[in-house]
């Protein structure tokens, strides 16, 4: 493709051609997912209503697994979810708790560990000098 042709396409599309192709592929995928009734979020089990909320999720996280490349491309390991549900799920390691109390205690423990690492003796002294408490 010549430079003139590329510029013409980008002017008419209002964006980079690669970006436009990615957007088109995503729209096609979302339409196909809707057509086969697979537009249910893997995390919250609610319907994914619009393309802005649509994301592809790996059921078993591939990153740092024994065989990341195989797990990444395994179509049986793919599900669809709301972008927010997918993002929320990837922030926390996949742990199973038997009760809400166990989960609450685990969250408290993580918060205490974080506070211990983030709130040093020097920071406490500085806060005392500036605020008096």
Buried (B, 14 or more C-beta within 10 A) or exposed (E): EEEEEEEEBBEEEEEEEEEBEEEEEBEEBBEEBBEEEEBBBBBBEEEBEEBEBBBBBBBEBBEEBEEEEEBBEBEEBEBBBBBEBBEEBEEEEEEEEEEEEEEEEEEEEEEEEEEEEEEEEEEEEEEEEEEEE
